[in-house]
Amino acid sequence: MSVTTMKLQLFTESAVGSLVRALGNTRTPDEFFAAVDVVSTDDSNILLLDWNFVGAPPVLTYDRSIVKSARLGQDIENAISLHKYLGPIAPAAATDFRLWTHLSVGPFADYSNDRWPLEGKKWTSRGADRWIMSRSGRGQLVRNSISRLWWAANLTFDPRCSYPLSKLESDPYAYLRVLLRKEDAFLAIVDRDVGMVPDLLFAVLDHLNQDSKHSREGYVRELMKEVVLMSGYSELSSLTYSQLLETLSRIGKTIT
């Protein structure tokens, strides 16, 4: 696939501030979208970076008319497409609220609206949670409509297929498919410090994939609670991969 150097757009910090204020001051979603248009079309609100894009911009889709499992499948493919398109991102940029806010309300606004539509009485809180990132931080990164897709793919990307599942399936995104297979798994795992430890993250996903019982509602949240408690008195990062799997298996047996 060809690599094209183009300009990556992101908002200035003041532009994001304007959107945050607009979200709090507008009375309807239409008024908010009008404010977004004003901010987005003002060149002084846009920063440009040279960027190596891979292929054409992806079309991210989310069809609410199909069954939930199929919708989750769409988000898996969305994450893969976005990760391939944007490629690797340096840590400073990957956590930049200005970048993800621009992508959420700009190039991928249609997806944001399909996935988390601004409607109902709580539309402003959804806008603040899923559309506009007011600051950088893991809590917002794993909730923003676009950053969550890239981060889910990037954290689980195994380009050399060195972990068991990706090696078995010859798929560098095999673990992403496990992470996004259940809607509650992503937040339960990644919105914690222990979820950012590579070996532990892959071991947790291997554990979840081992038994269909691990897919039941609430299991992953209980598992991660116990992992966090254990990490307080045990250096999990020092364990071998097989030891991590054994530890997770023991924890799993205690979850009713």
C-alpha positions as CSV (number, residue, x, y, z in Angstrom):
1,M,0.0,0.0,0.0
2,S,1.4,3.4,-1.0
3,V,2.5,6.0,1.6
4,T,1.5,9.6,0.9
5,T,2.9,12.6,2.7
6,M,0.1,15.1,3.3
7,K,-0.8,17.6,6.0
8,L,-2.3,16.2,9.2
9,Q,-4.7,18.8,10.7
10,L,-5.3,19.4,14.3
11,F,-7.0,22.2,16.3
12,T,-5.2,24.8,18.3
13,E,-5.7,24.7,22.0
14,S,-7.9,27.9,21.9
15,A,-10.1,26.3,19.2
16,V,-10.7,23.3,21.4
17,G,-11.6,25.7,24.2
18,S,-14.1,27.4,21.9
19,L,-15.7,24.0,21.2
20,V,-15.9,23.2,24.9
21,R,-17.6,26.5,25.6
22,A,-20.0,26.0,22.6
23,L,-21.0,22.6,24.0
24,G,-21.9,24.2,27.3
25,N,-23.7,27.3,25.8
26,T,-25.6,25.9,22.8
27,R,-29.2,24.8,23.3
28,T,-29.4,22.1,20.6
29,P,-27.1,19.8,18.7
30,D,-27.8,21.8,15.5
31,E,-26.5,25.0,17.2
32,F,-23.5,23.1,18.4
33,F,-22.7,21.8,14.9
34,A,-23.0,25.3,13.6
35,A,-20.4,26.4,16.1
36,V,-18.2,23.5,15.1
37,D,-18.4,24.7,11.4
38,V,-17.4,28.2,12.5
39,V,-14.4,27.0,14.4
40,S,-13.3,24.4,11.7
41,T,-13.5,26.8,8.8
42,D,-11.3,29.5,10.5
43,D,-7.7,28.8,9.3
44,S,-6.3,30.4,12.4
45,N,-7.8,27.5,14.4
46,I,-5.9,24.8,12.5
47,L,-2.4,23.5,12.8
48,L,-0.7,21.6,10.0
49,L,1.8,18.8,10.3
50,D,3.6,16.8,7.6
51,W,2.3,13.2,7.9
52,N,2.9,9.9,6.2
53,F,-0.5,8.5,5.5
54,V,-0.9,5.0,4.3
55,G,-3.6,4.7,1.6
56,A,-6.7,6.7,1.3
57,P,-8.8,8.0,4.3
58,P,-10.9,5.1,5.6
59,V,-14.7,5.3,5.8
60,L,-15.6,4.4,9.3
61,T,-19.0,2.8,9.6
62,Y,-21.4,1.9,12.4
63,D,-24.9,0.7,11.5
64,R,-27.3,0.7,14.4
65,S,-29.9,-1.3,12.5
66,I,-27.8,-4.5,12.7
67,V,-27.3,-6.8,15.6
68,K,-24.9,-5.8,18.4
69,S,-22.2,-8.4,17.6
70,A,-22.1,-7.2,14.0
71,R,-21.8,-3.6,15.1
72,L,-18.8,-4.6,17.3
73,G,-17.3,-6.3,14.3
74,Q,-17.7,-3.0,12.4
75,D,-15.7,-1.2,15.2
76,I,-13.0,-3.8,15.0
77,E,-12.6,-3.2,11.3
78,N,-12.8,0.6,11.9
79,A,-9.9,0.4,14.4
80,I,-7.8,-1.6,12.0
81,S,-8.5,0.8,9.1
82,L,-7.8,3.9,11.2
83,H,-4.6,2.4,12.6
84,K,-3.3,1.4,9.2
85,Y,-4.1,4.9,7.8
86,L,-2.6,7.0,10.5
87,G,0.3,4.6,11.2
88,P,2.5,4.8,14.3
89,I,2.1,8.1,16.2
90,A,4.7,9.4,18.6
91,P,3.5,9.4,22.2
92,A,3.2,13.2,22.4
93,A,0.9,13.3,19.4
94,A,-1.0,10.1,20.3
95,T,-2.1,11.7,23.6
96,D,-2.9,15.2,22.1
97,F,-6.5,16.2,22.7
98,R,-6.3,18.7,19.9
99,L,-5.7,16.0,17.3
100,W,-8.4,13.6,18.4
101,T,-11.0,16.4,18.9
102,H,-10.3,17.6,15.3
103,L,-10.7,14.0,13.9
104,S,-13.9,13.4,15.9
105,V,-15.7,16.6,14.8
106,G,-14.0,16.9,11.4
107,P,-12.9,14.1,9.1
108,F,-14.8,11.4,11.0
109,A,-17.8,13.3,12.3
110,D,-20.2,11.1,10.4
111,Y,-18.9,8.0,12.3
112,S,-19.0,9.9,15.6
113,N,-22.6,10.8,15.0
114,D,-23.5,7.2,14.0
115,R,-21.7,5.7,17.0
116,W,-22.5,8.3,19.7
117,P,-25.3,10.6,18.3
118,L,-25.9,13.9,20.0
119,E,-29.5,13.5,20.9
120,G,-31.8,13.3,23.9
121,K,-31.6,15.2,27.2
122,K,-28.0,14.2,27.8
123,W,-26.5,15.1,24.4
124,T,-24.1,17.6,25.9
125,S,-22.6,15.1,28.3
126,R,-22.2,12.7,25.4
127,G,-20.5,15.4,23.4
128,A,-18.0,16.0,26.2
129,D,-17.4,12.3,26.8
130,R,-17.2,11.1,23.2
131,W,-16.7,14.1,20.8
132,I,-14.7,16.8,22.5
133,M,-11.5,16.2,24.5
134,S,-10.9,19.1,26.7
135,R,-7.5,17.8,27.9
136,S,-5.1,15.0,27.4
137,G,-5.4,12.0,29.7
138,R,-6.1,8.2,29.5
139,G,-9.7,8.6,30.7
140,Q,-10.5,10.8,27.7
141,L,-8.4,8.9,25.2
142,V,-10.2,5.6,25.8
143,R,-13.6,7.3,25.5
144,N,-13.2,9.7,22.6
145,S,-14.9,8.3,19.5
146,I,-11.8,8.2,17.3
147,S,-8.8,8.0,19.7
148,R,-10.3,4.9,21.3
149,L,-10.2,3.1,17.9
150,W,-6.5,4.0,17.3
151,W,-5.4,3.2,20.8
152,A,-7.2,-0.1,20.9
153,A,-5.5,-1.2,17.7
154,N,-2.1,0.3,18.7
155,L,-2.0,-1.3,22.2
156,T,-2.8,-4.8,20.8
157,F,-0.9,-4.5,17.5
158,D,1.6,-7.4,17.2
159,P,3.4,-6.8,13.9
160,R,5.8,-9.8,14.2
161,C,3.0,-12.1,15.5
162,S,5.1,-13.0,18.4
163,Y,2.3,-13.6,20.9
164,P,0.3,-16.9,20.9
165,L,-3.0,-15.9,19.4
166,S,-1.6,-13.6,16.6
167,K,1.0,-16.3,15.8
168,L,-1.7,-19.0,15.6
169,E,-3.9,-16.9,13.3
170,S,-1.1,-15.1,11.5
171,D,-2.9,-11.9,12.2
172,P,-1.2,-8.9,13.9
173,Y,-4.6,-7.6,14.9
174,A,-5.8,-10.9,16.5
175,Y,-5.7,-9.4,20.0
176,L,-7.6,-6.3,18.9
177,R,-10.5,-8.6,17.9
178,V,-10.6,-10.0,21.4
179,L,-10.4,-6.6,23.1
180,L,-13.3,-5.1,21.1
181,R,-15.4,-8.3,21.0
182,K,-17.1,-7.3,24.2
183,E,-18.2,-3.7,24.7
184,D,-17.2,-3.5,28.4
185,A,-13.8,-5.1,27.9
186,F,-11.9,-2.1,26.4
187,L,-12.6,0.3,29.3
188,A,-12.3,-2.4,32.0
189,I,-8.8,-3.3,30.8
190,V,-7.2,-0.2,29.3
191,D,-8.5,2.4,31.6
192,R,-6.2,1.1,34.3
193,D,-2.4,1.3,34.7
194,V,-2.0,-2.5,34.6
195,G,-3.8,-2.6,31.2
196,M,-0.9,-0.6,29.7
197,V,1.7,-3.3,30.6
198,P,2.2,-5.1,27.3
199,D,2.7,-8.7,28.5
200,L,-0.1,-8.4,31.0
201,L,-2.4,-6.9,28.5
202,F,-1.8,-9.7,26.0
203,A,-2.0,-12.4,28.7
204,V,-5.4,-11.0,29.9
205,L,-6.7,-11.1,26.3
206,D,-5.4,-14.7,25.9
207,H,-7.1,-15.6,29.1
208,L,-10.4,-14.1,28.0
209,N,-10.2,-16.0,24.7
210,Q,-9.5,-19.3,26.3
211,D,-13.0,-20.1,27.6
212,S,-16.5,-18.9,26.4
213,K,-17.4,-18.5,30.1
214,H,-15.0,-15.6,30.3
215,S,-17.3,-13.7,27.9
216,R,-20.2,-13.5,30.3
217,E,-21.3,-10.0,31.4
218,G,-19.2,-8.5,34.1
219,Y,-16.4,-11.2,34.1
220,V,-13.7,-8.9,32.7
221,R,-14.5,-6.1,35.2
222,E,-14.2,-8.5,38.1
223,L,-11.0,-10.0,36.7
224,M,-9.4,-6.6,36.3
225,K,-10.4,-5.6,39.8
226,E,-8.6,-8.6,41.2
227,V,-5.6,-8.0,38.9
228,V,-5.3,-4.4,40.2
229,L,-5.5,-5.6,43.8
230,M,-2.8,-8.2,43.2
231,S,-0.6,-5.6,41.5
232,G,-0.5,-3.7,44.7
233,Y,1.5,-6.4,46.5
234,S,3.0,-8.4,43.6
235,E,5.2,-7.3,40.7
236,L,3.2,-8.8,37.9
237,S,5.5,-7.3,35.3
238,S,8.3,-9.6,36.5
239,L,6.4,-12.8,35.8
240,T,6.9,-14.8,32.6
241,Y,4.1,-15.0,30.2
242,S,3.2,-18.6,31.2
243,Q,3.2,-17.4,34.9
244,L,0.9,-14.6,34.0
245,L,-1.5,-17.0,32.3
246,E,-1.4,-19.3,35.4
247,T,-2.0,-16.3,37.7
248,L,-5.0,-15.2,35.6
249,S,-6.4,-18.7,35.6
250,R,-6.2,-18.8,39.4
251,I,-7.9,-15.5,39.7
252,G,-10.6,-16.5,37.2
253,K,-11.5,-19.5,39.3
254,T,-12.4,-17.2,42.2
255,I,-14.9,-15.2,40.2
256,T,-18.4,-16.5,40.6
